[in-house]
Each structure stands twice: as structure tokens, then as C-alpha cells.
Amino acid sequence: MVTVEQNERWTRVGPGTPGGELLRRYWQPFLPVAKLDENPVQPVRLLGEDLVCYRDRSGTVGLVGERCAHRLVNMAFGIPEAHGLRCPYHGWCYDETGQCVETPLESPNSRLHDSVSIGGYPVEEMGGLLFAYLGPGEPPVLPPWDVLVHPRALRQIGLTVIPCNWLQCQENASDPVHSVYLHGHFFKYVLERDGLLEERAADPTTHRSHTSIAQGIGYDRVISRLDEHGVQKAMVYTPERGAKEYEERWHSYMIFPNIARVGGGGLRFEMQFRVPVDDTHTNHIVYDIYVVPDGVDVEIPATPPCYEIPIFDAEGKPILDYVLAQDMAAWWSQGEIVDRSKEQVAATDEAVLHFRRLLDDQISLVAAGGDPMNVYRDAAEVGEVIEGHPRVGDAGYRGMRMGAYRSMFHKGYWRDDADRHGPLLEQVKALMQQAEEAAAQRVEQAAPAPVS
């Protein structure tokens, strides 16, 4: 049973809190680079701290305190200079560390700026996404997760601010069985209710609602294990429960502390980052790539575009007719911060409980002065890429049992995931169409010539 004290320890993210100190040991993604193309100065709220991100005219990106030290004007209205961000009120200018470098209306001999700082955090870019390190000491290595650094892929970044604590989102990454009902029976019900079942889910062999329901046939139990990056989980099937044979179906996994590696299917691979805005809001970042196979020619944008993934429709009703929307509704409908002391956990929560034990252990490790898992200090040891599961670029992989539809967007299955809101949807559909044709051509060319 979870105590109220444990729940507080896990969910509070501000400076000095146990959970907040853990999360500050990691580079946290906070903004797509494309947002700075829209406006080079952006307000940011991250781990309960109010900040401003800017790109100056030299291309340097800074993440600094929200308010000018002089008269506390919000630096979101700042002016990007050749180097630094200038307050619009009296012109005080700050560099990317938050150090004041100029107070132009003071005496020419004034050294006031030397003693003024609004604070700042290191920023790095990877794959078109900006990461910040809010922790103490020398920043660790920014991990080159394979989805972020794959060299030949279309990529786009989806953003949603979800009105709930980050842990409600992340626990989903250790819960394989929810798919049977949330993405199966519930998905089917939503489509039936909206009169879309025949249009959207006519094929019982591929559509997610049918294949998720089928996941329940022969299911016996959940098992989980810790690997070098986080918690893996599997659904076990047995003949006694109706399966043809004993089988362990290992699903995508939870990368500690707040990443999920999901959505593998053919050409499409995805990472989801559950980044706390504060205790009751989560910046949910969906990072999708679509691998361009040999023989397919696609123009790849220099900067991955970003887009908003809505929770509600134009009438204010929850959107429920695709997979991520169903997940998000499950998370925020638990409340801003779920009271886990009132839960009735069950055997199906095996991997969730494994994750919670890991979370407790890593918080204690940080409190004792250690580095938690997935914090790397040696770039050479990390290498150029950290491979995930499934391996990006394995075009023969069909992902989890539910992943096949994710390589069939050109056949109408784009409607079933958040990608449908993305600006690259048409390019993705064309890519999948070309990839299917190229694969068919390779099969035809490899076939033995008919005997005359």
C-alpha cells in the first residue's frame, strides 16, 4: 500500500523536493527548436520554475530567470541582441547564464552589472528538441537515444499540456494490460457510439480496437524485469487460459525516469517524454520519426516541425477516438494528483509496482549523493547512439502486436493516432506508400524466374 508520504515524495517536483531533486539530475526536454523560429523568445515553466528561453542573433540559446533583476519586468518581452537578451524596460542585458552584462542607462563607469544575475540553466539541442539541465554541478552527458539521432527519417514533435501530475502519465508505460480495454473495448465503443465503427474499424485483423481486444485472449499474468534503462513488461499467455501455447509478449518499455519508448511499427518509432511543468501539469512531448528506407526519396525538413495535440474538440468535449487521446483521458481523469493511498492495486499492476520500487530506490540514491540510472558522465562510454527496443531502422519489425497499423497510415490508419494532427501527415502517408511499393518490388526481383 502506498502511503500519503510516499505519494508526496514521488509527485512533488519543485526545488528541494525528493522527486524534484531526482528529476533535476536529468536533461529534460522543454521546447522544440521550431518554436524559436516562430518567436525567438518563449516563456517556459519547467519543474515548477518560471523561466524564459531565447535565441539571440548569434544563434546562442539561453534559458534564464523569468524576471529582470532591476524592476522585475517579465523577460518574455525581451529583445534578442547579438549576444544576450535585453529587458525592454530599461535595457539591462543578460547572457545565456543569466549574468547581467550591461546596464546602459547607468553611469558609464558603473560596474553594477557584475553583481547582478537572474540565473540560468545549460541548454543543449538534439534532434530538433531543446533540453535543459536544472540540477547541481557539472551537467551529465545528454543521452543520444536512437529515435533522436537516427540520420535518415522524417520527424515531428507533438505537444500537449496535460492537467495532471507527471507520474500518472509515466505509470502508464509500465502497464501493458490497459490496452485490452482502453484501446480495445473502449475504442470500439467510442467508434460505435459515434457511428464510425464500420468506416474506421472494418478490418478485424489490423484495426487497433480489434487487435487490442484480442490481446485478452489467453492472457494469464503480467511479468516485469529491470534492464539497464528501466522497466520492461510482458503479458504472459498460457494454454490453460485459452492461448495456443505458452508465450511472453514483451511490450515497449519505460525508460527511467520519465520516458516511454512506444509506437514501434514498420517505419514509425516514437518516444514520449512526460516532463513536469509543475506538480499538477505535464508537458507531454511526442517525438515521432518515420524511417526513410533505401530506395525511397523523401525531402526531410532541416528543423522538425512541431504541433499541438488537443485534448478537447472545438465544443469542449474530450477527444477519445485515437490511441494517445484515450491514454491522456485516463491520466487526467484520475485528478490533478491521484491519491495512491486510496488505490486497490491488483496482480495486473506487477510492472507498475516494479517501477514504483525503482523510483523510491533512485530518489534515495540521489539523496545519498549518487547518480541515478541513465545519468552518464563519459561521452566516449555512451557512444554515438543508445539503441532502444525495437531497433530503429529495422524495417522488418512490426513492433508490438498492436504496431502493424502504424506502418499503414496510407491505408487510412492515420486516424488512429496523434500523428493525424501533425503537419507532416501527407508526407508520412506518401513515405509509407512508397516504402510498401519498394518492398514489393524487392520481393518481385528476388523471386526465382519461372521455369520455361
C-alpha positions in Angstrom: 0.0 0.0 0.0 1.2 3.5 -0.9 1.3 6.0 2.0 0.4 9.6 1.6 4.0 10.5 2.4 5.3 8.2 -0.4 2.9 9.8 -2.8 4.2 13.2 -1.9 7.7 12.1 -2.2 7.1 10.8 -5.8 4.9 13.5 -7.2 6.2 16.9 -5.9 8.7 18.4 -8.4 9.8 21.7 -7.1 13.3 22.6 -5.9 14.3 20.7 -2.8 11.6 18.1 -3.0 12.8 14.4 -3.2 11.1 13.8 -6.6 12.2 17.2 -7.9 15.8 16.6 -7.0 15.7 13.3 -8.8 14.3 14.8 -12.0 16.8 17.6 -11.9 19.6 15.1 -12.4 18.5 14.5 -16.0 18.4 16.7 -19.1 14.7 17.5 -19.5 13.3 18.4 -22.9 11.2 21.5 -22.8 10.8 23.1 -26.2 11.1 22.2 -29.9 13.6 24.3 -31.8 10.8 25.2 -34.2 9.1 27.2 -31.5 12.1 29.6 -31.6 11.5 30.0 -35.3 8.0 31.2 -34.5 9.3 33.6 -31.8 12.9 33.7 -30.6 11.7 34.4 -27.0 9.5 31.9 -25.3 8.1 31.7 -21.7 8.9 28.3 -20.1 7.6 26.7 -16.9 9.7 23.6 -16.0 9.8 21.6 -12.8 7.8 24.4 -11.0 10.2 27.1 -12.1 9.3 30.1 -14.3 11.9 30.8 -17.0 12.4 32.3 -20.4 14.1 30.7 -23.3 15.6 32.8 -26.0 17.8 32.6 -29.1 20.0 35.6 -29.7 21.1 36.9 -33.0 24.3 34.9 -32.9 22.2 31.7 -32.6 23.1 31.1 -28.9 20.1 29.7 -26.9 19.7 30.6 -23.3 17.3 29.6 -20.5 17.2 32.2 -17.9 15.2 33.5 -15.0 11.8 35.0 -15.8 12.2 38.5 -14.4 14.7 41.3 -14.9 16.6 41.9 -11.7 16.0 45.7 -12.0 12.2 46.2 -11.7 11.1 42.6 -12.3 9.7 43.0 -15.8 9.0 39.7 -17.5 11.8 38.8 -19.8 9.4 37.0 -22.1 9.1 40.5 -23.7 12.9 40.8 -24.0 14.8 41.8 -27.1 17.3 39.3 -28.6 20.6 41.0 -29.1 23.8 40.0 -30.9 24.7 38.3 -27.7 22.1 38.0 -24.9 18.6 39.1 -24.1 17.8 42.7 -23.3 15.0 43.8 -20.9 12.5 46.0 -22.8 12.0 48.4 -19.8 15.4 49.9 -19.1 17.7 47.8 -21.4 19.5 45.6 -18.9 21.0 42.8 -20.9 21.7 39.2 -19.8 23.7 36.4 -21.3 22.7 32.7 -21.5 23.9 32.1 -17.9 21.6 34.8 -16.6 24.5 37.1 -15.8 23.8 40.8 -16.5 26.4 42.1 -19.0 25.1 45.7 -19.5 23.1 48.3 -17.6 23.0 51.0 -20.4 21.3 53.9 -18.5 23.6 53.7 -15.5 26.8 55.6 -15.3 29.4 54.6 -18.0 31.7 53.8 -15.1 29.2 51.6 -13.3 30.1 48.0 -12.5 26.6 47.2 -11.2 26.1 44.5 -13.8 28.9 42.5 -12.4 26.9 41.7 -9.3 23.6 41.1 -11.0 22.3 37.7 -12.2 18.8 36.3 -12.8 20.2 32.8 -13.1 20.2 30.4 -16.0 20.5 26.8 -16.9 22.5 24.9 -19.5 20.7 24.1 -22.8 21.6 21.5 -25.4 19.8 20.6 -28.7 19.3 17.1 -30.0 17.0 16.1 -32.9 15.3 19.5 -33.1 14.4 19.4 -29.4 15.9 21.6 -26.6 16.9 20.0 -23.3 17.8 21.8 -20.1 19.7 20.7 -17.1 18.3 22.1 -13.8 20.5 20.1 -11.5 23.6 20.8 -9.4 27.2 20.5 -10.6 28.6 19.7 -14.0 25.8 18.6 -16.4 25.9 14.9 -17.4 26.0 13.7 -21.0 22.8 14.2 -23.0 21.9 10.7 -23.9 21.7 10.1 -27.7 18.6 7.9 -27.7 18.2 6.3 -31.1 14.9 8.0 -32.0 16.5 11.4 -31.5 19.6 10.8 -33.6 18.6 8.5 -36.4 20.1 10.1 -39.5 17.5 9.3 -42.2 14.0 9.9 -41.0 11.1 12.4 -41.2 10.4 13.6 -37.7 7.8 15.8 -36.0 7.1 16.8 -32.4 3.7 16.8 -30.8 3.0 18.9 -27.6 0.2 18.7 -25.0 0.0 20.3 -21.6 -2.0 17.7 -19.6 -3.7 18.9 -16.4 -2.3 16.2 -14.1 0.9 15.1 -12.4 3.6 13.6 -14.5 3.6 10.3 -12.6 0.1 9.4 -13.8 1.4 9.6 -17.3 4.6 7.7 -16.7 3.0 4.8 -14.8 1.1 4.0 -18.0 4.5 3.0 -19.5 4.6 0.1 -17.1 1.0 -1.1 -17.6 0.6 -3.4 -20.6 -2.9 -4.7 -19.8 -4.8 -1.5 -20.1 -4.6 -1.9 -23.9 -7.3 -4.7 -23.8 -10.0 -2.3 -22.5 -8.8 1.3 -23.1 -7.6 0.8 -26.7 -9.8 -2.3 -27.3 -13.3 -2.4 -25.9 -13.4 1.4 -25.1 -12.1 2.3 -28.5 -14.7 0.1 -30.2 -17.4 1.6 -28.0 -16.4 5.2 -28.9 -16.5 4.4 -32.6 -19.8 2.6 -32.3 -21.3 5.5 -30.3 -20.1 8.0 -32.9 -21.3 5.8 -35.9 -17.8 5.3 -37.1 -17.1 1.6 -36.4 -17.7 0.4 -40.0 -15.8 3.3 -41.5 -12.8 3.2 -39.2 -12.6 -0.4 -38.0 -13.8 -2.7 -40.7 -10.7 -4.8 -40.8 -10.6 -7.0 -37.6 -7.0 -8.2 -38.3 -5.4 -4.7 -38.2 -7.5 -2.1 -36.6 -6.3 -1.3 -33.1 -9.7 -1.8 -31.3 -9.9 -5.4 -32.6 -6.3 -6.3 -32.1 -6.3 -4.9 -28.6 -9.4 -6.8 -27.6 -7.7 -9.9 -29.0 -4.8 -9.3 -26.6 -7.0 -10.5 -23.8 -7.5 -14.0 -25.3 -5.3 -16.5 -23.4 -3.8 -13.8 -21.1 -2.7 -15.2 -17.8 -0.5 -12.6 -16.0 2.0 -9.7 -16.2 5.7 -10.2 -15.6 8.3 -7.5 -15.5 12.1 -7.0 -15.2 14.6 -4.3 -14.8 17.0 -3.7 -17.6 19.8 -1.2 -17.9 17.5 1.7 -18.9 14.2 1.0 -17.0 11.3 -1.4 -16.6 10.3 -3.9 -19.3 6.9 -5.7 -19.0 5.2 -8.6 -20.7 1.8 -10.2 -20.9 2.1 -14.0 -20.4 -0.3 -16.3 -22.3 -1.0 -19.9 -21.4 -2.9 -22.8 -22.9 -4.9 -23.0 -19.6 -6.3 -19.6 -20.3 -7.1 -20.3 -24.0 -3.8 -19.5 -25.7 -2.4 -21.9 -28.4 0.9 -22.2 -26.5 2.8 -20.5 -23.7 4.1 -17.1 -24.8 5.6 -14.0 -23.3 4.8 -10.8 -25.3 7.2 -8.2 -24.3 6.0 -4.7 -24.9 7.6 -1.3 -25.3 9.3 -0.2 -22.2 9.6 2.5 -19.6 12.9 4.4 -19.8 13.6 5.8 -16.3 12.6 8.2 -15.1 10.0 9.8 -17.5 10.4 8.5 -21.0 8.3 5.9 -22.8 9.5 4.0 -25.9 6.3 3.3 -27.7 4.7 3.1 -31.1 7.0 0.8 -33.0 5.6 -0.4 -36.2 7.4 -0.8 -39.5 8.8 2.6 -40.3 7.4 4.5 -37.3 9.1 4.9 -34.0 8.2 7.1 -31.0 9.4 8.4 -27.7 7.1 10.1 -25.3 8.6 12.5 -22.7 6.4 13.2 -19.6 8.0 16.4 -18.4 6.6 18.1 -15.3 5.6 21.7 -15.8 4.7 21.7 -12.1 3.0 19.4 -9.6 -0.3 19.4 -11.5 0.6 19.9 -15.1 2.7 17.8 -17.5 4.3 18.9 -20.8 3.7 15.7 -22.8 6.1 15.6 -25.7 5.6 13.1 -28.5 8.6 12.6 -30.7 7.9 10.6 -33.8 10.2 9.5 -36.6 9.4 7.8 -39.8 12.5 6.0 -41.2 13.2 6.5 -44.8 14.3 3.1 -46.3 16.6 2.6 -49.1 15.0 3.1 -52.5 12.7 5.9 -51.2 13.3 9.5 -51.8 11.8 12.0 -49.4 12.6 15.6 -48.6 13.5 15.9 -44.9 12.9 19.3 -43.2 16.1 20.8 -41.7 14.1 21.5 -38.4 11.5 19.1 -37.3 8.1 20.9 -37.2 6.0 20.9 -34.0 2.3 20.9 -33.5 -0.3 20.8 -30.7 -2.1 17.6 -29.8 -5.5 18.7 -28.4 -7.3 17.1 -25.5 -10.7 18.6 -26.3 -12.6 19.3 -29.5 -14.0 22.7 -30.6 -17.1 22.1 -28.5 -15.1 21.3 -25.4 -15.7 17.6 -25.4 -12.9 15.2 -24.7 -11.3 13.7 -27.9 -11.4 9.9 -27.5 -11.2 8.3 -30.9 -7.5 7.6 -31.2 -4.9 5.8 -29.0 -3.0 8.6 -27.3 -6.2 10.6 -26.7 -7.5 7.6 -24.8 -4.3 7.4 -22.7 -4.4 11.1 -21.9 -8.0 10.9 -20.8 -7.2 8.1 -18.5 -4.4 10.1 -17.0 -6.1 13.5 -16.4 -9.4 11.9 -15.3 -7.6 10.5 -12.3 -7.4 14.1 -11.0 -4.6 16.6 -10.7 -2.6 14.3 -8.3 -4.1 10.9 -7.7 -4.1 9.8 -4.1 -2.4 6.4 -4.4 -3.1 5.7 -0.7 -6.7 5.0 -1.8 -5.9 2.6 -4.6 -6.8 -1.0 -4.8 -3.8 -2.4 -6.6 -4.1 -5.9 -8.3 -1.9 -8.6 -9.9 -2.0 -6.8 -13.2 -0.1 -3.9 -11.6 3.1 -6.0 -11.3 5.2 -3.8 -13.6 3.7 -0.5 -12.1 4.8 -1.7 -8.6 8.2 -2.6 -10.0 8.5 1.0 -11.3 7.4 2.5 -8.0 10.1 0.5 -6.1 12.7 1.7 -8.6 11.5 5.3 -8.2 11.9 5.0 -4.4 15.3 3.5 -4.8 16.6 6.1 -7.2 15.3 9.0 -5.0 17.1 7.6 -2.1 20.3 7.2 -4.2 20.2 10.9 -5.2 19.6 11.9 -1.5 22.7 10.0 -0.6 24.7 11.9 -3.2 24.8 9.3 -6.0 23.9 9.4 -9.7 20.7 7.7 -10.6 20.3 5.3 -13.5 20.5 6.7 -17.1 22.8 9.5 -15.9 26.0 9.3 -17.9 29.3 11.1 -17.2 31.6 9.8 -20.0 30.6 10.7 -23.6 33.0 8.2 -25.0 31.5 5.4 -23.0 28.0 6.3 -24.1 28.9 6.4 -27.8 27.0 8.0 -30.7 23.7 6.2 -30.1 21.8 4.3 -27.3 19.8 1.7 -29.1 16.2 1.1 -27.9 13.8 -1.7 -28.4 12.8 -2.1 -31.2 15.9 -1.0 -33.0 15.3 2.0 -35.2 15.7 1.2 -38.8 14.7 -2.4 -38.6 12.1 -2.1 -41.4 11.0 -5.7 -41.0 9.9 -5.1 -37.4 6.2 -4.9 -36.9 6.6 -3.6 -33.3 4.3 -4.8 -30.6 1.4 -6.9 -31.7 -0.5 -3.7 -31.9 2.0 -1.9 -34.0 1.3 -3.0 -37.6 -1.3 -0.4 -38.3 1.3 2.3 -37.6 3.0 1.5 -40.9 -0.3 1.7 -42.8 -1.2 5.4 -42.5 -1.6 5.4 -46.3 -4.4 2.9 -45.9 -6.4 5.1 -43.5 -4.9 4.2 -40.2 -3.5 7.7 -39.7 -6.8 8.4 -37.9 -5.9 6.1 -35.0 -3.0 8.0 -33.5 -1.9 11.6 -32.6 0.1 11.8 -35.9 -3.2 12.8 -37.5 -2.7 16.3 -36.1 0.9 16.5 -37.4 1.9 18.9 -40.2 3.8 16.1 -42.0 0.8 13.7 -42.3 0.7 13.8 -46.1 4.4 13.3 -46.4 4.2 10.4 -43.9 1.4 8.7 -45.9 3.4 9.1 -49.1 6.5 7.7 -47.4 4.6 4.6 -46.3 3.1 4.1 -49.7 6.5 4.4 -51.4 8.1 2.1 -48.8 5.4 -0.6 -49.4 5.8 -0.4 -53.2 9.6 -0.6 -52.9 9.4 -3.6 -50.6 7.0 -5.3 -53.1 9.4 -4.6 -55.9 12.3 -6.1 -54.0 10.3 -9.3 -53.3 9.4 -9.5 -57.0 13.0 -9.0 -58.1 14.2 -11.7 -55.6 11.6 -14.3 -56.8 13.1 -17.1 -58.9 12.5 -16.9 -62.7 9.7 -19.2 -63.9 10.9 -22.4 -65.5 10.0 -22.4 -69.2 
